[in-house]
């Protein structure tokens, strides 16, 4: 049975480590230039600061998907808490409604925390527009990326 | 809505002759298709998010 729930990042992390490279391989852009290198300490700090919201999808007890959000007041609108998608992923063999459940449960969790607006996205190659619109999300922006080269040793 | 009607909708949408014990993820429907089933059954998204088996769907539909 696949269940979706709010957990902590630290609870999820040990089981999520093997999923992150699969997620990156399937969805990240510019992979020849930008390699996955997740900053676990930063995520821990974000969780401690109350900024990180983590939901998991589990098939029985096994972690099969996750959704992480950043919750913070927007610099343009200091009095409003906004929810910004960090990342979401479901193992391909478990994409049988788990994605929709992650979005639905996310929305409930964001509402509980007083979020006024949530922002999410999807890759052009993995277009979830119909699902998101079915769930009541509104298409408001297009996102563009450009590879600039840059320093590979940013601190 | 009766059990037979729920099973009929599920079979029509997925081609799967489900039983109450059938897990939802065994229906072979992706998220969007799953949402179509629940729209057809007039079951709200928040209720869907808690459901695990066809039996959960049947019981909800029978109660509402």
Backbone of each chain as ProteinMPNN parsed JSONL, in Angstrom:
{"seq_chain_A": "XXXXXXXXXXXXXXXXXXXXXXXXXXXXXXXXXXXXXXXXXXXXXXXXXXXXXXXXXXXXXXXXXXXXXXXXXXXXXXXXXXXXXXXXXXXXXXXXXXXXXXXXXXXXXXXXXXXXXXXXXXXXXXXXXXXXXXXXXXXXXXXXXXXXXXXXXXX", "coords_chain_A": {"N_chain_A": [[0.831, -1.193, 0.0], [0.531, 2.207, -0.842], [1.339, 4.966, 0.974], [1.088, 8.4, 1.821], [2.721, 10.94, 3.577], [3.582, 13.552, 5.958], [6.902, 13.908, 6.903], [10.07, 14.131, 8.633], [12.987, 15.677, 7.264], [15.352, 14.54, 8.179], [14.46, 12.049, 9.003], [13.781, 10.925, 6.584], [16.09, 11.003, 5.058], [18.248, 8.898, 5.121], [17.094, 6.802, 3.635], [16.465, 8.1, 1.34], [18.78, 8.785, 0.075], [19.742, 6.862, -1.897], [17.855, 7.348, -3.85], [18.15, 9.941, -4.814], [20.225, 10.185, -6.856], [18.955, 8.808, -8.936], [16.739, 10.365, -9.402], [18.008, 12.749, -10.169], [19.283, 11.833, -12.494], [17.127, 11.247, -14.138], [15.79, 13.679, -14.392], [17.308, 16.065, -14.166], [18.716, 18.961, -15.733], [21.345, 19.848, -18.069], [23.313, 17.889, -17.467], [25.867, 17.075, -18.148], [27.41, 19.085, -17.305], [26.669, 19.908, -14.773], [26.801, 18.299, -11.847], [25.197, 16.073, -9.552], [25.184, 16.953, -6.128], [24.302, 16.939, -3.326], [23.635, 19.119, -0.662], [23.649, 18.137, 2.305], [23.97, 19.121, 4.88], [23.058, 21.704, 4.645], [20.366, 21.281, 4.081], [19.635, 20.095, 6.488], [19.982, 22.289, 8.163], [18.06, 24.011, 7.132], [15.806, 22.604, 7.782], [15.95, 22.697, 10.584], [15.517, 25.383, 10.894], [12.913, 25.609, 10.315], [12.109, 25.926, 7.734], [12.01, 23.99, 5.835], [9.812, 21.656, 4.412], [8.835, 18.346, 4.371], [7.546, 15.661, 2.571], [6.683, 12.236, 2.296], [6.371, 9.341, 0.179], [5.407, 6.125, 0.741], [5.674, 2.73, 0.049], [4.239, 0.237, 1.636], [6.619, -0.024, 3.989], [8.679, 1.01, 2.607], [10.544, 3.66, 1.155], [9.379, 5.371, -1.613], [9.013, 7.695, -2.89], [9.173, 11.324, -2.765], [8.588, 14.691, -1.594], [9.708, 17.871, -1.38], [9.52, 21.059, 0.149], [10.097, 24.595, 0.321], [9.39, 26.824, 2.83], [8.708, 30.088, 3.299], [8.567, 33.607, 4.138], [7.943, 35.75, 1.444], [10.287, 37.921, -0.117], [9.123, 40.068, -1.434], [6.699, 40.246, -0.295], [6.398, 40.492, 2.693], [4.729, 39.781, 4.827], [3.464, 37.471, 4.166], [3.381, 33.974, 4.039], [4.996, 31.846, 1.843], [4.954, 28.914, -0.218], [7.407, 27.141, -1.745], [8.252, 24.923, -4.278], [10.791, 22.592, -3.798], [11.795, 20.034, -4.636], [10.473, 17.094, -6.247], [9.699, 13.627, -6.495], [8.974, 10.389, -7.739], [9.595, 6.99, -7.715], [9.8, 5.346, -10.853], [8.383, 2.892, -11.134], [6.408, 3.095, -9.288], [4.556, 4.938, -9.987], [1.641, 5.353, -9.746], [-0.559, 6.98, -9.047], [0.669, 7.955, -6.83], [2.043, 10.348, -7.168], [-0.007, 12.261, -7.486], [-1.147, 12.037, -4.96], [0.945, 12.998, -3.407], [0.964, 15.692, -4.166], [-1.619, 16.467, -3.329], [-1.584, 15.967, -0.57], [0.525, 17.61, 0.088], [-0.565, 20.101, -0.403], [-2.504, 20.204, 1.613], [-0.844, 20.139, 3.867], [0.593, 22.491, 3.535], [-1.43, 24.385, 3.688], [-2.201, 23.987, 6.359], [-0.026, 25.09, 7.61], [-0.314, 27.714, 7.142], [0.304, 28.807, 4.691], [0.028, 31.092, 2.022], [0.305, 31.094, -0.707], [1.309, 28.697, -3.1], [3.993, 27.464, -5.039], [4.834, 25.648, -7.84], [6.412, 23.431, -10.207], [7.171, 21.812, -13.351], [9.065, 19.641, -15.453], [9.545, 20.343, -18.942], [9.79, 18.081, -20.474], [8.564, 16.278, -18.884], [5.708, 16.72, -18.558], [3.344, 17.875, -16.411], [1.068, 19.32, -16.593], [-1.705, 18.848, -17.089], [-2.456, 17.224, -14.951], [-1.829, 18.913, -12.793], [-3.512, 21.089, -13.298], [-5.926, 19.802, -13.09], [-5.872, 19.399, -10.379], [-6.299, 21.882, -9.502], [-4.336, 23.819, -9.78], [-2.851, 26.736, -11.239], [-1.583, 27.742, -14.321], [0.958, 30.012, -14.46], [3.467, 30.996, -15.101], [6.316, 30.725, -17.301], [9.357, 28.928, -17.234], [12.766, 29.489, -17.889], [15.987, 28.214, -18.762], [19.526, 28.699, -18.876], [22.711, 27.667, -19.711], [25.602, 28.813, -18.262], [28.256, 28.351, -17.748], [30.35, 29.211, -15.651], [31.791, 29.036, -12.245], [32.976, 26.013, -10.879], [33.438, 25.548, -8.309], [31.889, 26.675, -6.144], [31.307, 28.219, -3.018]], "CA_chain_A": [[0.0, 0.0, 0.0], [1.304, 3.445, -0.876], [0.817, 6.021, 1.857], [1.826, 9.658, 1.729], [2.66, 11.623, 4.854], [4.641, 14.493, 6.317], [7.958, 13.368, 7.76], [11.172, 15.089, 8.704], [14.083, 15.426, 6.333], [16.321, 13.617, 8.77], [13.864, 10.704, 8.968], [13.751, 10.425, 5.21], [17.375, 11.084, 4.364], [19.011, 7.66, 4.864], [16.46, 6.022, 2.563], [16.356, 8.91, 0.124], [20.096, 8.923, -0.584], [19.849, 6.107, -3.16], [16.887, 7.842, -4.854], [18.545, 11.233, -5.364], [20.893, 10.072, -8.164], [17.971, 8.381, -9.945], [15.963, 11.586, -9.634], [18.879, 13.644, -10.958], [19.521, 11.245, -13.83], [15.905, 11.318, -14.953], [15.162, 14.998, -14.542], [18.158, 17.262, -14.128], [19.194, 19.468, -17.024], [22.784, 20.163, -18.162], [23.99, 16.897, -16.626], [27.294, 16.992, -18.469], [28.09, 20.237, -16.697], [26.287, 20.097, -13.37], [26.631, 16.982, -11.223], [24.481, 16.112, -8.277], [26.051, 17.083, -4.95], [23.314, 17.476, -2.392], [24.217, 19.7, 0.545], [22.812, 17.607, 3.391], [24.068, 20.019, 6.047], [22.176, 22.851, 4.408], [18.981, 20.804, 4.272], [19.418, 19.948, 7.94], [19.846, 23.639, 8.729], [16.751, 24.53, 6.705], [14.795, 21.926, 8.601], [16.042, 23.268, 11.938], [14.986, 26.75, 10.832], [11.477, 25.541, 10.031], [11.876, 26.345, 6.347], [11.85, 22.814, 4.975], [8.689, 20.731, 4.627], [9.133, 17.105, 3.661], [6.522, 14.608, 2.517], [7.198, 11.007, 1.711], [5.461, 8.297, -0.29], [5.975, 4.836, 1.119], [4.97, 1.499, -0.302], [4.457, -0.426, 2.914], [7.522, 0.894, 4.723], [9.777, 1.43, 1.723], [10.44, 4.988, 0.559], [9.291, 5.287, -3.079], [8.901, 9.039, -3.443], [9.248, 12.409, -1.787], [8.282, 16.049, -2.073], [10.211, 18.843, -0.402], [9.087, 22.447, -0.058], [10.657, 25.663, 1.144], [8.343, 27.719, 3.337], [9.269, 31.336, 3.85], [7.951, 34.839, 3.663], [8.556, 36.213, 0.198], [10.847, 39.271, 0.074], [8.206, 41.095, -1.961], [5.443, 40.246, 0.489], [6.972, 39.988, 3.942], [3.76, 39.26, 5.803], [2.826, 36.256, 3.642], [4.202, 32.774, 3.919], [4.873, 31.211, 0.526], [5.514, 27.576, -0.336], [8.076, 26.964, -3.042], [8.71, 23.55, -4.5], [12.22, 22.316, -3.932], [11.903, 18.901, -5.562], [9.579, 15.964, -6.0], [10.093, 12.468, -7.292], [8.423, 9.066, -7.407], [10.24, 5.94, -8.521], [8.917, 5.089, -11.999], [7.518, 1.714, -10.969], [5.344, 3.378, -8.304], [3.772, 6.094, -10.455], [0.256, 4.892, -9.881], [-1.358, 7.808, -8.153], [1.47, 8.488, -5.713], [2.348, 11.753, -7.457], [-1.196, 13.06, -7.151], [-1.284, 12.051, -3.498], [1.971, 13.9, -2.861], [0.493, 17.065, -4.366], [-2.814, 16.726, -2.511], [-1.156, 16.039, 0.832], [1.35, 18.819, 0.221], [-1.469, 21.253, -0.309], [-3.089, 20.204, 2.961], [0.205, 20.489, 4.842], [0.916, 23.915, 3.342], [-2.559, 25.147, 4.255], [-2.108, 23.898, 7.831], [1.056, 25.961, 8.077], [-0.664, 29.109, 6.884], [0.853, 29.282, 3.419], [-0.985, 31.772, 1.217], [0.466, 30.722, -2.125], [2.315, 27.667, -3.355], [4.534, 27.535, -6.393], [5.47, 24.401, -8.237], [6.81, 23.425, -11.622], [7.494, 20.491, -13.881], [9.931, 19.714, -16.629], [8.84, 20.303, -20.222], [9.799, 16.681, -20.919], [7.675, 15.527, -17.977], [4.698, 17.765, -18.422], [2.245, 17.501, -15.513], [0.092, 20.404, -16.646], [-3.1, 18.383, -16.97], [-2.67, 16.782, -13.575], [-1.822, 20.075, -11.897], [-4.741, 21.853, -13.512], [-6.998, 18.993, -12.494], [-5.795, 19.575, -8.933], [-6.622, 23.264, -9.167], [-3.206, 24.731, -9.944], [-3.003, 27.628, -12.39], [-0.323, 28.028, -15.029], [1.169, 31.464, -14.404], [4.808, 31.391, -15.551], [7.207, 29.782, -17.975], [10.712, 29.045, -16.693], [13.803, 29.258, -18.903], [17.333, 27.986, -18.221], [20.638, 28.9, -19.812], [23.969, 27.246, -19.122], [26.54, 29.945, -18.392], [29.653, 27.936, -17.56], [30.583, 29.5, -14.234], [32.76, 28.372, -11.384], [32.492, 24.727, -10.377], [33.799, 25.428, -6.889], [31.263, 27.755, -5.375], [31.21, 27.906, -1.574]], "C_chain_A": [[0.872, 1.251, 0.0], [0.614, 4.499, -0.003], [1.709, 7.247, 1.744], [1.636, 10.41, 3.041], [3.786, 12.646, 4.985], [5.632, 13.756, 7.207], [9.003, 14.453, 7.942], [12.217, 14.686, 7.672], [15.038, 14.384, 6.91], [15.784, 12.188, 8.84], [14.026, 10.096, 7.58], [15.145, 10.187, 4.629], [18.095, 9.748, 4.112], [18.424, 6.832, 3.722], [16.393, 6.787, 1.248], [17.681, 8.986, -0.631], [20.2, 8.113, -1.873], [18.897, 6.617, -4.254], [17.363, 9.135, -5.531], [19.277, 11.113, -6.716], [19.937, 9.637, -9.28], [17.123, 9.571, -10.374], [16.759, 12.515, -10.562], [19.023, 13.121, -12.387], [18.289, 11.405, -14.724], [15.507, 12.754, -15.291], [16.093, 16.2, -14.634], [18.592, 17.666, -15.539], [20.691, 19.771, -16.927], [23.634, 19.168, -17.356], [25.476, 16.756, -16.932], [28.093, 18.061, -17.731], [27.817, 20.391, -15.216], [25.954, 18.734, -12.762], [25.906, 17.126, -9.878], [25.475, 16.131, -7.115], [25.216, 17.716, -3.841], [23.973, 17.942, -1.09], [23.352, 19.296, 1.745], [22.834, 18.515, 4.612], [23.134, 21.211, 5.87], [20.712, 22.452, 4.583], [18.67, 20.63, 5.76], [19.19, 21.31, 8.582], [18.494, 24.241, 8.357], [15.634, 23.884, 7.521], [14.766, 22.496, 10.022], [15.411, 24.654, 11.988], [13.486, 26.768, 10.522], [11.125, 25.93, 8.612], [11.529, 25.149, 5.456], [10.641, 21.979, 5.392], [8.93, 19.502, 3.758], [7.938, 16.157, 3.718], [7.138, 13.388, 1.852], [6.057, 10.146, 1.18], [6.127, 6.971, 0.031], [5.071, 3.702, 0.659], [5.253, 0.536, 0.837], [5.443, 0.453, 3.683], [8.57, 1.519, 3.808], [9.538, 2.816, 1.122], [10.443, 4.862, -0.969], [9.148, 6.667, -3.721], [8.964, 10.084, -2.347], [8.868, 13.72, -2.46], [8.826, 16.983, -1.004], [9.852, 20.256, -0.846], [9.915, 23.375, 0.807], [9.514, 26.593, 1.536], [8.99, 28.973, 3.892], [8.491, 32.544, 3.357], [8.675, 35.296, 2.406], [9.101, 37.626, 0.396], [9.946, 40.381, -0.461], [6.986, 41.296, -1.062], [5.746, 39.683, 1.876], [5.97, 39.33, 4.876], [3.129, 37.945, 5.361], [3.815, 35.096, 3.537], [3.938, 32.113, 2.563], [5.49, 29.808, 0.581], [6.104, 27.401, -1.719], [8.595, 25.547, -3.176], [10.227, 23.511, -4.567], [12.385, 21.173, -4.937], [10.838, 17.864, -5.232], [9.932, 14.835, -6.955], [9.356, 11.229, -6.793], [9.149, 8.061, -8.295], [9.283, 5.515, -9.64], [7.935, 3.939, -11.795], [6.393, 1.932, -9.958], [4.498, 4.577, -8.718], [2.348, 5.675, -10.785], [-0.621, 5.672, -8.922], [-0.565, 8.423, -7.018], [1.792, 9.965, -5.925], [1.181, 12.659, -7.089], [-1.368, 13.151, -5.65], [-0.259, 12.985, -2.869], [1.544, 15.359, -3.018], [-0.685, 17.394, -3.444], [-2.43, 16.882, -1.031], [-0.27, 17.247, 1.08], [0.453, 20.02, 0.432], [-2.071, 21.343, 1.09], [-2.061, 20.652, 3.992], [0.569, 21.971, 4.738], [-0.196, 24.792, 3.924], [-2.488, 25.168, 5.78], [-1.077, 24.858, 8.397], [0.833, 27.423, 7.732], [-0.104, 29.681, 5.594], [-0.25, 29.915, 2.572], [-0.896, 31.377, -0.249], [1.57, 29.679, -2.253], [2.724, 27.735, -4.816], [5.189, 26.2, -6.706], [5.804, 24.464, -9.721], [6.977, 21.981, -12.073], [8.379, 20.68, -15.106], [9.078, 19.659, -17.9], [8.727, 18.857, -20.712], [8.943, 15.775, -20.031], [6.548, 16.479, -17.601], [3.514, 17.274, -17.571], [1.117, 18.532, -15.55], [-1.336, 19.903, -16.415], [-3.405, 17.926, -15.547], [-2.762, 17.988, -12.64], [-3.089, 20.903, -12.067], [-5.944, 21.101, -12.943], [-7.048, 19.184, -10.971], [-5.984, 21.038, -8.52], [-5.482, 24.261, -9.273], [-3.396, 25.536, -11.234], [-1.639, 27.876, -13.017], [-0.132, 29.542, -15.089], [2.498, 31.91, -15.004], [5.408, 30.31, -16.439], [8.595, 30.003, -17.392], [11.717, 28.696, -17.79], [15.145, 29.076, -18.202], [18.369, 28.247, -19.306], [21.919, 28.51, -19.092], [25.016, 28.341, -19.359], [28.007, 29.545, -18.153], [30.082, 28.053, -16.118], [31.587, 28.657, -13.495], [32.179, 27.057, -10.862], [32.786, 24.573, -8.898], [33.194, 26.566, -6.08], [31.123, 27.33, -3.917], [30.059, 28.675, -0.969]], "O_chain_A": [[1.838, 1.341, 0.757], [-0.541, 4.861, -0.228], [2.926, 7.14, 1.59], [0.521, 10.504, 3.554], [4.778, 12.623, 4.256], [5.243, 13.065, 8.148], [8.834, 15.572, 7.457], [12.315, 13.527, 7.269], [15.472, 13.466, 6.214], [16.549, 11.229, 8.75], [14.361, 8.921, 7.427], [15.347, 9.286, 3.815], [18.514, 9.495, 2.983], [19.161, 6.233, 2.938], [16.279, 6.191, 0.177], [17.698, 9.222, -1.839], [20.707, 8.633, -2.868], [19.108, 6.352, -5.438], [17.021, 9.394, -6.685], [18.973, 11.872, -7.635], [20.092, 10.048, -10.43], [16.832, 9.753, -11.556], [16.259, 12.992, -11.58], [18.899, 13.871, -13.355], [18.409, 11.668, -15.921], [14.95, 13.01, -16.358], [15.693, 17.251, -15.136], [18.804, 16.823, -16.41], [21.231, 19.929, -15.833], [24.562, 19.566, -16.651], [26.255, 16.359, -16.065], [29.306, 17.941, -17.56], [28.638, 20.942, -14.482], [24.957, 18.105, -13.118], [25.996, 18.143, -9.19], [26.475, 15.414, -7.125], [25.41, 18.876, -3.477], [24.778, 17.221, -0.5], [22.443, 20.025, 2.144], [21.823, 18.659, 5.301], [22.501, 21.667, 6.822], [19.92, 23.195, 5.162], [17.583, 20.974, 6.225], [18.319, 21.467, 9.437], [17.858, 24.904, 9.176], [14.656, 24.532, 7.895], [13.7, 22.744, 10.585], [14.84, 25.048, 13.004], [12.872, 27.834, 10.474], [9.968, 26.23, 8.317], [10.837, 25.293, 4.449], [10.471, 21.642, 6.563], [9.195, 19.613, 2.561], [7.393, 15.891, 4.789], [7.991, 13.495, 0.972], [4.929, 10.214, 1.668], [7.268, 6.725, -0.359], [3.858, 3.729, 0.864], [6.381, 0.067, 0.991], [5.107, 1.595, 3.998], [9.267, 2.454, 4.203], [8.445, 3.103, 0.635], [11.381, 4.318, -1.552], [9.159, 6.792, -4.946], [8.828, 9.779, -1.163], [8.83, 13.844, -3.684], [8.437, 16.887, 0.16], [9.878, 20.595, -2.029], [10.377, 22.998, 1.884], [8.771, 27.081, 0.686], [9.744, 28.906, 4.862], [7.848, 32.51, 2.308], [9.902, 35.227, 2.334], [8.435, 38.453, 1.02], [10.007, 41.514, 0.017], [6.342, 42.345, -1.065], [5.395, 38.546, 2.19], [6.321, 38.423, 5.63], [2.34, 37.361, 6.103], [4.923, 35.235, 3.017], [2.79, 31.858, 2.196], [6.431, 29.561, 1.335], [5.408, 27.496, -2.729], [9.29, 25.038, -2.297], [10.86, 24.283, -5.288], [13.04, 21.335, -5.967], [10.366, 17.768, -4.099], [10.399, 15.062, -8.071], [9.146, 11.048, -5.594], [9.292, 8.279, -9.498], [8.088, 5.344, -9.4], [6.788, 4.01, -12.237], [5.531, 1.071, -9.785], [3.802, 5.164, -7.89], [1.928, 5.65, -11.942], [-1.33, 5.1, -8.094], [-1.058, 9.308, -6.319], [1.812, 10.742, -4.971], [1.365, 13.699, -6.457], [-1.695, 14.213, -5.12], [-0.565, 13.686, -1.905], [1.738, 16.168, -2.11], [-0.736, 18.473, -2.853], [-2.887, 17.795, -0.344], [-0.309, 17.841, 2.158], [0.676, 20.841, 1.321], [-2.14, 22.422, 1.679], [-2.367, 21.446, 4.882], [0.824, 22.623, 5.75], [0.069, 25.807, 4.567], [-2.684, 26.205, 6.414], [-1.223, 25.372, 9.506], [1.687, 28.269, 7.998], [-0.044, 30.899, 5.422], [-1.331, 29.344, 2.421], [-1.908, 31.332, -0.949], [2.614, 29.767, -1.608], [1.917, 28.022, -5.7], [5.998, 25.691, -5.929], [5.502, 25.449, -10.396], [6.928, 21.052, -11.267], [8.42, 21.755, -15.705], [8.029, 19.016, -17.931], [7.713, 18.458, -21.286], [8.642, 14.639, -20.398], [6.464, 16.967, -16.474], [2.781, 16.37, -17.973], [0.304, 18.598, -14.628], [-2.081, 20.485, -15.626], [-4.476, 18.207, -15.009], [-3.66, 18.07, -11.802], [-3.67, 21.364, -11.085], [-6.861, 21.704, -12.385], [-8.116, 19.138, -10.359], [-5.846, 21.388, -7.348], [-5.638, 25.423, -8.899], [-4.02, 25.071, -12.188], [-0.667, 28.18, -12.325], [-0.937, 30.262, -15.68], [2.647, 33.074, -15.377], [5.052, 29.135, -16.341], [8.971, 31.135, -17.089], [11.535, 27.726, -18.525], [15.41, 29.703, -17.177], [18.118, 28.04, -20.493], [22.178, 28.975, -17.982], [25.278, 28.739, -20.494], [28.901, 30.367, -18.353], [30.164, 27.038, -15.427], [32.155, 27.704, -14.029], [31.019, 27.005, -10.453], [32.419, 23.564, -8.296], [33.905, 27.32, -5.415], [30.841, 26.164, -3.641], [29.801, 28.56, 0.229]]}, "seq_chain_B": "XXXXXXXXXXXXXXXXXXXXXXXXXXXXXXXXXXXXXXXXXXXXXXXXXXXXXXXXXXXXXXXX", "coords_chain_B": {"N_chain_B": [[-23.828, 5.908, -3.9], [-23.647, 2.667, -5.303], [-21.77, -0.379, -4.649], [-21.468, -1.941, -6.967], [-21.704, -0.041, -8.956], [-19.472, 1.537, -8.511], [-17.414, -0.279, -9.036], [-17.939, -0.7, -11.674], [-17.382, 1.804, -12.836], [-14.643, 1.934, -12.311], [-13.734, -0.226, -13.805], [-14.448, 0.614, -16.339], [-12.843, 2.878, -16.649], [-10.262, 1.917, -16.317], [-10.055, -0.59, -17.398], [-9.794, -2.72, -15.794], [-10.918, -5.398, -13.955], [-11.705, -4.948, -10.972], [-11.467, -5.932, -7.483], [-12.666, -5.561, -4.099], [-10.452, -5.872, -2.52], [-8.385, -5.108, -4.108], [-5.463, -3.244, -4.56], [-5.093, 0.268, -5.032], [-2.92, 1.15, -6.532], [-2.469, -1.011, -8.085], [-4.127, -0.869, -10.182], [-3.077, 0.107, -12.435], [-3.234, 2.674, -13.339], [-2.095, 5.97, -14.04], [-1.288, 9.042, -12.258], [-2.946, 11.087, -13.313], [-4.922, 9.65, -14.665], [-5.936, 8.31, -12.498], [-7.055, 10.418, -11.093], [-9.103, 11.026, -12.809], [-10.776, 8.863, -12.483], [-11.636, 9.311, -9.891], [-12.893, 11.706, -10.164], [-15.01, 10.929, -11.794], [-16.329, 9.399, -9.958], [-17.078, 11.257, -8.212], [-15.595, 11.838, -5.928], [-13.847, 13.609, -3.497], [-10.555, 15.134, -3.784], [-9.014, 15.176, -1.418], [-10.034, 13.045, -0.004], [-9.413, 10.945, -1.687], [-6.641, 10.933, -1.397], [-6.24, 9.585, 0.93], [-6.929, 7.021, 0.448], [-6.418, 3.518, -0.093], [-7.153, 1.069, -1.163], [-9.472, -0.531, -3.464], [-11.652, -1.222, -2.0], [-11.702, 0.796, -0.058], [-12.561, 2.903, -1.616], [-15.078, 2.028, -2.417], [-16.393, 1.893, 0.066], [-16.359, 4.579, 0.819], [-17.877, 5.72, -1.253], [-20.313, 4.463, -0.854], [-21.08, 5.568, 1.538], [-21.528, 8.21, 0.966]], "CA_chain_B": [[-23.442, 5.062, -5.03], [-23.502, 1.279, -4.868], [-20.497, -1.035, -4.935], [-21.427, -2.382, -8.369], [-21.487, 1.147, -9.793], [-18.065, 1.935, -8.336], [-16.578, -1.244, -9.761], [-18.199, -0.47, -13.103], [-16.61, 2.999, -13.231], [-13.22, 1.576, -12.289], [-13.455, -1.094, -14.951], [-14.56, 1.421, -17.558], [-11.716, 3.823, -16.746], [-8.946, 1.268, -16.298], [-10.09, -1.897, -18.055], [-9.41, -3.69, -14.779], [-12.048, -5.887, -13.153], [-11.14, -4.905, -9.621], [-12.234, -6.381, -6.324], [-12.451, -4.623, -2.984], [-9.103, -6.022, -1.962], [-7.39, -4.623, -5.069], [-4.813, -1.988, -4.19], [-5.3, 1.259, -6.1], [-1.77, 1.234, -7.438], [-2.474, -2.184, -8.966], [-5.063, -0.624, -11.29], [-2.298, 0.457, -13.62], [-3.552, 4.042, -13.764], [-1.178, 6.974, -13.517], [-1.96, 10.012, -11.382], [-4.013, 11.799, -14.014], [-6.015, 8.679, -14.879], [-6.528, 8.047, -11.18], [-7.904, 11.554, -10.755], [-10.298, 10.915, -13.654], [-11.663, 7.889, -11.833], [-12.249, 9.909, -8.702], [-13.836, 12.72, -10.647], [-16.202, 10.198, -12.237], [-17.021, 8.892, -8.769], [-17.43, 12.424, -7.395], [-14.893, 11.72, -4.644], [-12.894, 14.727, -3.415], [-9.129, 14.801, -3.813], [-8.475, 14.902, -0.076], [-10.45, 11.69, 0.374], [-8.601, 10.041, -2.503], [-5.274, 10.87, -0.886], [-6.172, 8.666, 2.075], [-7.412, 5.691, 0.068], [-5.383, 2.559, -0.472], [-7.7, -0.067, -1.91], [-10.788, -0.33, -4.09], [-12.616, -1.305, -0.9], [-11.807, 2.134, 0.551], [-13.367, 3.715, -2.539], [-16.453, 1.521, -2.329], [-16.98, 2.293, 1.355], [-16.595, 6.035, 0.785], [-18.978, 5.997, -2.186], [-21.558, 3.987, -0.244], [-21.444, 6.46, 2.663], [-21.819, 9.581, 0.519]], "C_chain_B": [[-23.187, 3.632, -4.535], [-22.151, 0.708, -5.309], [-20.388, -1.394, -6.417], [-21.161, -1.199, -9.304], [-20.029, 1.614, -9.714], [-17.169, 1.013, -9.157], [-16.739, -1.068, -11.276], [-17.398, 0.73, -13.618], [-15.124, 2.652, -13.31], [-12.861, 0.713, -13.492], [-13.499, -0.306, -16.26], [-13.327, 2.303, -17.742], [-10.373, 3.117, -16.891], [-8.902, -0.04, -17.087], [-9.801, -3.031, -17.083], [-10.646, -4.093, -13.972], [-11.591, -6.028, -11.707], [-12.071, -5.526, -8.594], [-11.925, -5.423, -5.175], [-11.042, -4.699, -2.422], [-8.016, -5.473, -2.894], [-6.804, -3.301, -4.586], [-4.929, -1.009, -5.357], [-4.126, 1.302, -7.066], [-1.662, 0.007, -8.345], [-3.397, -1.978, -10.165], [-4.337, -0.231, -12.568], [-2.565, 1.86, -14.129], [-2.502, 5.001, -13.214], [-1.979, 8.018, -12.746], [-3.139, 10.682, -12.07], [-5.217, 10.882, -14.25], [-6.729, 8.382, -13.564], [-7.48, 9.181, -10.795], [-9.196, 11.52, -11.586], [-11.303, 9.96, -13.03], [-12.398, 8.555, -10.679], [-13.184, 11.05, -9.062], [-15.141, 12.043, -11.049], [-17.018, 9.697, -11.052], [-17.444, 10.02, -7.822], [-16.831, 12.335, -5.994], [-13.845, 12.826, -4.579], [-11.436, 14.268, -3.32], [-8.585, 14.424, -2.438], [-8.862, 13.505, 0.399], [-9.631, 10.665, -0.4], [-7.22, 9.846, -1.89], [-5.126, 9.895, 0.276], [-6.501, 7.232, 1.674], [-6.296, 4.786, -0.44], [-5.918, 1.46, -1.392], [-9.038, 0.314, -2.55], [-11.875, -0.393, -3.02], [-12.799, 0.036, -0.2], [-12.706, 3.022, -0.309], [-14.84, 3.318, -2.424], [-17.122, 2.02, -1.05], [-17.274, 3.793, 1.379], [-17.822, 6.338, -0.067], [-20.315, 5.562, -1.584], [-22.04, 4.931, 0.862], [-21.93, 7.823, 2.175], [-22.783, 9.599, -0.662]], "O_chain_B": [[-22.586, 3.426, -3.48], [-21.49, 1.233, -6.205], [-19.35, -1.179, -7.043], [-20.477, -1.341, -10.317], [-19.438, 2.028, -10.711], [-16.28, 1.468, -9.877], [-15.798, -1.263, -12.045], [-16.811, 0.678, -14.698], [-14.437, 3.031, -14.259], [-11.817, 0.899, -14.116], [-12.696, -0.531, -17.165], [-12.826, 2.457, -18.856], [-9.452, 3.648, -17.512], [-7.822, -0.536, -17.405], [-9.586, -4.17, -17.498], [-11.326, -3.25, -13.386], [-11.148, -7.094, -11.281], [-13.28, -5.634, -8.799], [-11.031, -4.582, -5.275], [-10.508, -3.714, -1.914], [-6.852, -5.386, -2.502], [-7.531, -2.366, -4.25], [-4.871, -1.406, -6.521], [-4.31, 1.471, -8.272], [-0.851, -0.009, -9.271], [-3.445, -2.818, -11.063], [-4.921, -0.238, -13.652], [-2.162, 2.201, -15.242], [-2.068, 4.868, -12.069], [-3.195, 7.896, -12.599], [-4.208, 10.829, -11.477], [-6.368, 11.277, -14.062], [-7.948, 8.223, -13.519], [-8.558, 8.949, -10.249], [-10.253, 11.939, -11.113], [-12.509, 10.203, -13.042], [-13.606, 8.393, -10.509], [-14.149, 11.326, -8.349], [-16.229, 12.504, -10.703], [-18.242, 9.585, -11.129], [-18.071, 9.788, -6.788], [-17.467, 12.703, -5.006], [-13.04, 12.97, -5.499], [-11.135, 13.173, -2.845], [-7.802, 13.484, -2.302], [-8.103, 12.858, 1.12], [-9.207, 9.649, 0.15], [-6.693, 8.734, -1.866], [-4.024, 9.434, 0.573], [-6.363, 6.32, 2.489], [-5.367, 5.226, -1.117], [-5.215, 0.986, -2.285], [-9.642, 1.334, -2.219], [-12.892, 0.295, -3.116], [-13.909, 0.383, 0.205], [-13.511, 3.795, 0.211], [-15.725, 4.17, -2.345], [-18.255, 2.501, -1.07], [-18.306, 4.224, 1.893], [-18.695, 7.109, 0.333], [-21.333, 6.225, -1.785], [-23.241, 5.076, 1.094], [-22.659, 8.514, 2.886], [-23.131, 10.67, -1.159]]}, "name": "protein", "num_of_chains": 2, "seq": "XXXXXXXXXXXXXXXXXXXXXXXXXXXXXXXXXXXXXXXXXXXXXXXXXXXXXXXXXXXXXXXXXXXXXXXXXXXXXXXXXXXXXXXXXXXXXXXXXXXXXXXXXXXXXXXXXXXXXXXXXXXXXXXXXXXXXXXXXXXXXXXXXXXXXXXXXXXXXXXXXXXXXXXXXXXXXXXXXXXXXXXXXXXXXXXXXXXXXXXXXXXXXXXXXXXXXXXXXXX"}
